[in-house]
Amino acid sequence: MTALTNAEIPVGFTTLDQLIAYCGVAYASVQPKLTYMVSETAREKVADRAIVRTYDGRDFLVIRAAIPLNSDYLTGSNPIWTYAEENAVVPLPAGFTA
């Protein structure tokens, strides 16, 4: 878990897209080498990000995150994010806090 307080989250997000970009890049930055088993022989990164350019020249931030869930999400009625469990205890890198 990378603990942070509301005061550490930068202000100024005006869209959900900006908030997702911040969270995705921050998560990939604290988990650059952490992996999980997707099968008996394959591992995947817990978080990753990339910038891709489309055929028409637009750039997109692609974010991938695998967050473990407490199995209570199967029967619970709370929002899915409340069942998220920590992957590792890592501090948030400089530049990601307000």
N, C-alpha and C positions, 0 to 999 in steps of 0.2 A: 504494500500500500504506500502510495505517495501522499502523505498527509498535507493538506493545505487548508488555510482558513479563507473565508470570504474576502478578507482584506488583502490576501495575496493574489487573488484573481484580478487580472487587469480589467479596467473599466473601459467602456467605449464600444463594446460589441453592439452593433445595431441590427444584426440579423442572426438567425439560428445558424446559418452557413458559416459565419465568422466564428461563432462559439464552437461549432463542430471542428473547424479547421484548427483552432487553438488547442482544443482538447486532444485531437488526434495527433498533432505534431508533438505536443507535450508528452503524451503517453508513449509515442514511439521513441522519444528522446530518452526517457527514463528506462525503457525496456529494449535497448538496441540488440541485445544478444539472447534474451530470454526466449526459450522455445517450449513447446508442449508436444506431446505425442498425438498424432492424428491416426496412426495405425501402429502395428507392431514394428514397422521398419521405417516410418516416415515422421519427421518432425517439421513443425511450422513455427515461424516467428510469432510471438505473442502480439507484437505490434510492428507495423511498418508503414512507411509513407513514400510516395513518389510523385513526381510531377510528370505528366504525360501531355504530349501535344497531339491534338486531333488532326485529321487530314486537312481541315480548313484553317489550321493555325491557332486554334484556341488552346490555352494551357489549362489543365485540370489538376488539382491536388487530389490524389487517390490515397485514401486512408484505410488501413485494415487493422482491426483490433480484436483480439480474442480475450474475453474477460470471463473468468470462471464464475459460475452461478451456484449459489446454495440450492440444493435440490428442493427446498421448500417452495421454490417458484412454481413447481408443478401443481401444487394444491393451494398456494397462497393467492390472495386477491390484491396484494400491494402492487405498485408499479414495478416493472421488471428490474429497473436499476437499483431498487432497494435490496435485491438479492445478490448483487455483485459482490464478489469476494476478492481479496487482494491477491495479486500475483507475487509480489516481492516488496520488501521495504526498501525504497530508494528515494533519495531526496530529489526534489524538482530542480532541474538545472537552472543556473543563472539565466536571466532573460525571459523567464516564464512567469515571474511574479511581478506584481504591481509595485 
